[in-house]
Amino acid sequence: MIQWKSNYRIPNEENINESNFLIQDNTIDSDPTVLGLENLENYSSELSQPDLAEEQRLEKKGEFSDIENNPHVKYIYDSILATNLQAKGLTVNAFEVDAPKVLVVDDNAASRMTAVALLAMEGYQVIEAESGATAVDLVNHKQPDLILLDVMMPEMDGFEVCQIVKQDEQTRLIPVIFITALNDRRSRIRGIEVGADDFLSKPFDRVELAARVKSLVHQKRLNEDLDHAEKVLFSIARAIESRDPNTGDHCERLVSLGQAFGEYLNLPRHQIRDLMWGGYLHDIGKVGIPDAVLLKQGKLTVHEWEIMRGHVLIGEKICQPLRSMRGVIPIIRHHHERWDGSGYPDALKGNEIPYLAQVFQVIDIYDALTSERPYKQAYNPIDALKVMQEETEKGWRNPELIKLFADFINCCEKH
């Protein structure tokens, strides 16, 4: 089997208390629709389906009650929505927060004291550093909300400090304001290259300093809220996958395969990112599917099939409040549509199906075919492509996209 490699890093999931709650509390009011294991429902041709007339009735009905009534889905959705409201500047919970911390870094004591005095007058907690090395240590231990950074310092200058801060996953969101001379164009360009967020010239204007610091601190806290919400989603997605030993590293493989195929198709960077995020989040809606349905070994009844199909709408609802998920939502909702309109949830036909959802569906099916499951052996790449071609002849897949994918796999096999 081809080993897909990726240097992409999904957001860190440390300290996600919300996801711990979701994983542990799976007996709320004895509700049967609790957190379930992810079963191999991904591969569409393996599932038992109701007769055509009944399926058409369900498509017209379009009701998935679990979306509104499942306590886990409601908790996740409400949490993400609260984050989104905060990002729009609305008050969700009235509470007082500690004054923001600002780290002032300058080897010139007089300049440093001036900045400290001005910031203290504005109500900030101020931390001082007289060297770059000390600044890096304080950033890691104190986690300031903003860094006011002098450019010219001995041994470790401001550029090196900024670069270290911006390259670290734990500190990259901390805004950096460089202190430069009024006409120092070279330093400003170099500062932009290493990730500076803003520039201030000496001598400081109190009003300007206060305005710039306030704006960047506010932006940093909004970014942290959104970053945290994304981590919660990825943590939940990992939890769903890890509870099913049969799928192995399905999501990890989809992330890597999505990146490789996206690059092969010359997709824009943001679409490749959406494909990779879709690898983790496409089945997050299964958090709202009861175990009795998700883990059933036999044929699904018409009602059970209706519930199972609801996972795409539940997943869409969970991710919808986050702006950063806009490109992933079509993948979540439409990765079970079919080219001839026989898929779900919207029975879209042909290019009515969002292109990224089509691309993702191809890699999802290929991974399911080439992976071992309790009821089947893993297909080799040639046989997997044959099955996908047979499905294309039935009208289920985009013929042009399947051909491109076959060329991609054959190219990878040769190398």
N, C-alpha and C positions, 0 to 999 in steps of 0.2 A: 504493500500500500504506500502511496506517496505520502511523505511527511511534509506537511505545510509548515513553514516557519513564519513567524510574525514578530516584529519588534514593537508592536502596538501594546500599550499598557492601559488596561481597563482601570478606572479610578480606584484608589485604595479603599478597602472596606472596613478599616479599623474603627472601633468605637461606634458602631451602628446599633444603638440600643433599640431603635424601632424594629429593625429586622429580627433581632433576638426575640422580641415580644411576639412577632408574627409566627416565628418558628416554634416557640415553646407553647404558646397558648392556643392549642388546637381543639379545645373542648368547650368553647363558649356556649353556655346554655344548652349543652348537648346537641347543638346544631349539627346535622349530618354533613353539611357542606363545609367541611373543615379542610385545612391545608392537605392536599393530596400529593401522591408521588407522580412524577412525570412518566407516562407510559409511552410506548412507541405508537403515537397516533399521527406522527409527522408524515409517515409515508402513506399517501392517500389510497393507493390500491390495496393496502392490507386490511382496511377497515370494512366491516360489514355495514351496508347501507340499506335504508328502507326502500321500498319500491318507489318508482318514479313519481307516481301520482301523489303519494304521501309526502315525498321530498319537496315537490312543488308547493304543496299546501303549507309546509313549514317555512319555505322561503318567503311566501306571501305573508305569512303570519309575522315572522320576524321578531318574535318575543323571546327574550332570554331573561327570565325573572331573577336568576342568580346575580346578575350585575347589581341590582339595587339592594337585594336582601342579604347577600353574603357578608358577614361581619368583617372578614379579613379584607375583602375588596373595598368596603366602605372605609375602613381604617387607613389603608394605603392611599386611596383616592383623596380623602379629607386631608391627610398629612401633606401630600404633594400640592394640593390646591392651596393650602395655607402658605406654603413656601412661595407659590406663584403670586398670591396676593401681596406678600411682603415685597416681592420684587417689583410690584407695581406701585409701591409706596403706600399701601394701605395698612392700617393697624389691625393685627389679628388678635394678639393677646397684649393687654396693657401691662407692661412690666418695666422696671428700671434696669438698665444695664450699666456695667462699670464704664467709667470714662475710657475712651480709646487710648492705647499706649503708642507713643511716638518715640522712635529711636533716633537720636541726633548723633551723627558721626562726623567729627571734624577734629583734626589734630591741632587746630588753632583754638586755644582756650577762650579767647575773647569772642570769636565768632560763634563758638559753640554755646557760650553763656548767653549771648544775645538771642539765639534761636530758642534756647531753653526757656528764657524769661518770657518771650512772646507767646510760646505755646502754652506755658503754664497759666498765663493770663487768660487764655481761651478755654481753660478747664481740662487740658489733656494731662495724662500721666506721661512724664518725660523720663526717658532713659538716655544716659550719655555714654559715648564711646570715643576714645581719643585715637584709636587706630583701627585699621581694617580687620585685623585678626580678632581683636576684642569684639568688634561689631558682629562678625560671623558667629562667634560663641554666644553673644547675647541674643541674636536672632533665633538660634536653636533652642535656647533655654527660656526666653521671655515671650517669644511669639508676638512681636509688636504688630500693631495694626497699620503702621506706616514707617518708612525709613527716610529720614532727611539726610542725604549723603553728600559729603564733600568729594570732589573729584581728585584733587591733588593731595595725596598723603604718602609718607615714606613706606617702603617695604610692600604693603598691599594697598594699591590705590582703589578709588571708588569703583572703577570699571570692573575690577576683579571681584570685589565684594558683590556688586550687583549681579554679575554673571553666576556666582555661586548660589545666590538667593533664588534666582529665576530658574535655575536648572534643577533645584531640589523640589521634589513632588510635595513636600510638606510646607514649603515656604514660598512657592511660586506665585501665590495670590497676593503676597504682601506688596503694596505699591511702593515704588522707589522714586523719590524726587531728588534729582541731582542739583547741587549748588555749583553754579558756574559763573564765570565772569560774563558781563553783559554781551560782549561780542565774540565769545569763544565758540565759534562755529564748529571747529574740529571736535571739541569735547561733546557738543550736543549731538553730532552725527555718531560719534563713537558710543555715546550713551544710548541712543536709539538702537544701535546694533546689539547691545548687551541686555536690552529689555527695559530701559528706564520708562517710567510712566509720565513724568513731567520734569520741568526744569525751573529753577528759581535763580535769580541773579542777586548778588550782594551789591549794596546793602539791602536788607529785607524790608519790604513794605508790609506792615502788620496786617492790613486788610487783605492784601493779595495772598500772603502766607496762610491766613486763616481760611480763606475761601478755597484755595487749592487743597489744603490738607483735609478740610471737611468733605469736599467732593470725593476725593480718592478714598477716604476711610469709608464713606457711605457705599461707594461702588464695591469696595473690597468685601464688605459684609454681605451685600447682595450676592456677589459671586460665590461666597462661601456657602450661603443658603442653597443656591442652585447646585453647587458641587456636592453638597451633602445629600440633596434629594436624589441626584444621579447615583451616588454610592448606595443609597438605600435600595434603589431599583435593581442595581447589579447584584447586590447582596441577596435580595429575594430570589432573583433568577438563579443564582448559584445554589441557593438552598433547595429550590424546586428540583434542579438537576441532580444534586448530590443525594437526594432521598430515593432516587431510582438507580440501582446498581446496573440495570440493563443497558442504559444509554452511554455509560462510560463518560468520555470527555467530548460528547457530541457538540456542546456549545463552543468549547475551545477550538475544535476542528472547524466549525462553521466560521468562527472569527478569522482564522488563518486562511481558509479557503476563500472566504469573501474578499479578503484583501488581495489575494493572488489573482482571482478571476476579475475583480474590479480593475486592477492595474492592467491586466491583459486587454480589457475592453476600453482602456484609456478613459475611464470615468474620472470626473473631477474629484479632488481630494475629499470634499465634504460628502460626496455620495459614497465613496469608499468607506469613510468613517461610518456612515449610516448603515451600510451593509454589515460592517463588523459589529456594530452595536446591535443590529438585528439578530446576529448570531446568539447573543445572550438573551435578548428580550422578546423574541418572536413568540415564545410560549409562556410568557409570564402570567398570562390570564388563567393558566391552569391552577393557579392558587385558589381560584373560585370554583373548581370542579370537584364534586364529591368523590371520595375514594371508591365508592360503590360503582361509579361510572368509569372513573379514570383507570382503575385497576382491574376491571372486569375482563375475564379471560375469554368468555364466550361472545356470542353475537349480541350486539347492542340492539335494544328495542328502539322503536321510533322515538319515544320520549327521551330515552338515554342519548340517542344520537343528536337530538335537539339540544340537550344540555351540553354535550361534548363540543358541538359547533360553537357554543357561546363563548369559548375561551378566547377567541379572537376579539370579540367585542369587549370582554372584560379587560383584556390586555390593553386595548386601545383606550379604554376609560381610565385605567391606572396611569398611563403615560401622557395622556392628553394635556394636563395642565402645564407641562414643562415645554417651554419654547425650544429648548435644545433637542427635543425628541420629535420635532415636526417631520424630519426626513425619515424617521424610523417608524412612525405610526402607520403609513401605508403598507409597510412590510408586515407589521403585526396584524393588521386587519385583513390584508388581501393575499397572504402567502398560501391560501388554500383555494384560490380561484382557479378556474381552468379556461383554456383558450377558447373552448366551444361554449362556454357559459354554464357548464354543469357544476361548477364549484360553489363555494360559499365564502362569505355571508351574503354577497350582493349579486351573485350570478353574472358577474361582468364577463364580457366577451372581448377577445382579441386585445387590441391596444387600449381598450377601456381599462384594462388592468394596469396599474402603475408599473413602469418599467423596472424599478428597483425590486418590487415584489416579485416580478417574473424572474429576475436574476437570482434573487434569494431562493425562490422555490426550487430552481434547478440545482443549486448547491446543496440545499436541504435534502432533496430526494437522493442525490448522488451519495451523500454521506450515509443516509439510512440504508441504501443498497449495499454499500461497500463496508458496512459495519456488521459485526456478528450480533445476533439477537438470540434469545432462548429458543425461538421457533424457526430460526433459519441460520444458515452459514453466510459468511460475508461473500458477496460477489466480487470477482476481480474486475478491474476497470473496464475491460472489453465487454464482459457480460452485463455490467451495470449500464453501460451506454446503449447496449442492445435493448434492454428493458425500457430505457427512457425513449428510445426511438419508436418502439412499439406503442408506447403511450402517446407519442406525438402523432402517430398514424391514426390513433383513435380520436384525435382532435383535442387532446388535453393540454398540449404544450405548444409554445411558439416555435415553429419549425426553424426559423433563422437563428434564434437564440440557442436552440439545441445543437445546431450545426457548429456554431461558434464555441459552445462548451466542449463538444467532442474534439474540435481542433485544439482547444486549450489543453485538455487532458492528454491527448496524443503527443502534443509538444512537450508536456511535462514528463511523460513516460520516456521519451527519447533522451531527456536530459537527466 
